[in-house]
Amino acid sequence: MVNGAFGVGKTTVAQALLKNVDNSMIYDPEIIGFALRNIIPEEVQLQEAKAGDFQDLKLWRELTVETAARLITRYHINLIVPMTIRNPDYFQYIFNGLNKWDETIYAFCLTASKETIATRLFNRGEVEGAWCFHQTDSCVDAFERYPLGESILTENVSIPAVIEEITQRIRLKEKSKGL
């Protein structure tokens, strides 16, 4: 799992990891959220997700885990999961659900300053005032307060250096587990 604020570099890191992790694919749970947003009538969504965030839908969390389980068991593939999850309960539900199907799951949380995140958002073409900008404060706050993956600072760090850090941490964990 690659967690972090919108604009911190999750997708870029996930794509780079894809080249380094054998038998892997990117699994983006946001796609399930977009599908649910299009399928479930708005008045039904708002009963459970009053703020309009599809992550508040229990069905999103369940389908995120269930779809991952199907991918893992059917295709025997390693999943790279880039997703901003700042609610500790949601993070734990998904992490535990994935861990049930793959005991070698690793969770990392990419971090950077608000200024760096804003610069990255602008560089990818977002306009000031866009939804992702409004999420920065709550994301940065959540990632400072809760253990939502092993923290990796991406401030002034290259993507290859982030990949190397993730790879080193995974090797250490695997070595300690005797894998």
Solvent accessible surface area in square Angstrom, and as a share of the most:
residue,aa,sasa,rsa
1,M,18,0.08
2,V,4,0.02
3,N,1,0.00
4,G,0,0.00
5,A,2,0.02
6,F,30,0.12
7,G,6,0.06
8,V,2,0.01
9,G,18,0.17
10,K,20,0.09
11,T,80,0.47
12,T,68,0.39
13,V,1,0.00
14,A,0,0.00
15,Q,95,0.42
16,A,21,0.16
17,L,13,0.06
18,L,69,0.34
19,K,176,0.75
20,N,92,0.47
21,V,49,0.28
22,D,122,0.63
23,N,93,0.48
24,S,22,0.14
25,M,57,0.26
26,I,52,0.27
27,Y,13,0.05
28,D,42,0.22
29,P,0,0.00
30,E,50,0.22
31,I,118,0.60
32,I,25,0.13
33,G,0,0.00
34,F,90,0.37
35,A,42,0.33
36,L,9,0.04
37,R,104,0.38
38,N,130,0.66
39,I,126,0.64
40,I,29,0.15
41,P,72,0.45
42,E,117,0.53
43,E,118,0.53
44,V,70,0.40
45,Q,20,0.09
46,L,74,0.37
47,Q,129,0.57
48,E,90,0.41
49,A,2,0.01
50,K,158,0.67
51,A,93,0.72
52,G,39,0.37
53,D,34,0.17
54,F,13,0.05
55,Q,16,0.07
56,D,37,0.19
57,L,6,0.03
58,K,106,0.45
59,L,75,0.37
60,W,0,0.00
61,R,32,0.12
62,E,66,0.29
63,L,61,0.31
64,T,0,0.00
65,V,19,0.11
66,E,75,0.34
67,T,47,0.27
68,A,0,0.00
69,A,4,0.03
70,R,141,0.51
71,L,30,0.15
72,I,24,0.12
73,T,62,0.36
74,R,161,0.59
75,Y,127,0.48
76,H,139,0.62
77,I,33,0.17
78,N,63,0.32
79,L,29,0.15
80,I,11,0.06
81,V,5,0.03
82,P,8,0.05
83,M,9,0.04
84,T,5,0.03
85,I,2,0.01
86,R,55,0.20
87,N,50,0.26
88,P,45,0.28
89,D,107,0.56
90,Y,33,0.13
91,F,8,0.03
92,Q,84,0.37
93,Y,90,0.34
94,I,0,0.00
95,F,46,0.19
96,N,80,0.41
97,G,13,0.12
98,L,6,0.03
99,N,55,0.28
100,K,157,0.67
101,W,110,0.38
102,D,39,0.20
103,E,142,0.64
104,T,54,0.31
105,I,24,0.12
106,Y,26,0.10
107,A,11,0.09
108,F,6,0.02
109,C,4,0.02
110,L,0,0.00
111,T,32,0.18
112,A,10,0.08
113,S,41,0.27
114,K,89,0.38
115,E,126,0.57
116,T,26,0.15
117,I,2,0.01
118,A,30,0.23
119,T,74,0.43
120,R,63,0.23
121,L,0,0.00
122,F,95,0.40
123,N,119,0.61
124,R,134,0.49
125,G,60,0.58
126,E,52,0.23
127,V,110,0.63
128,E,143,0.64
129,G,44,0.42
130,A,22,0.17
131,W,139,0.49
132,C,10,0.06
133,F,36,0.15
134,H,127,0.57
135,Q,22,0.10
136,T,14,0.08
137,D,86,0.45
138,S,50,0.32
139,C,0,0.00
140,V,21,0.12
141,D,62,0.32
142,A,8,0.06
143,F,21,0.09
144,E,138,0.62
145,R,153,0.56
146,Y,74,0.28
147,P,118,0.74
148,L,3,0.02
149,G,19,0.18
150,E,56,0.25
151,S,67,0.43
152,I,7,0.04
153,L,112,0.55
154,T,5,0.03
155,E,45,0.20
156,N,149,0.76
157,V,58,0.34
158,S,62,0.40
159,I,56,0.28
160,P,98,0.62
161,A,44,0.34
162,V,1,0.00
163,I,14,0.07
164,E,86,0.39
165,E,64,0.29
166,I,1,0.01
167,T,33,0.19
168,Q,77,0.34
169,R,59,0.21
170,I,39,0.20
171,R,135,0.49
172,L,119,0.59
173,K,68,0.29
174,E,55,0.25
175,K,162,0.68
176,S,98,0.63
177,K,111,0.47
178,G,67,0.64
179,L,125,0.62
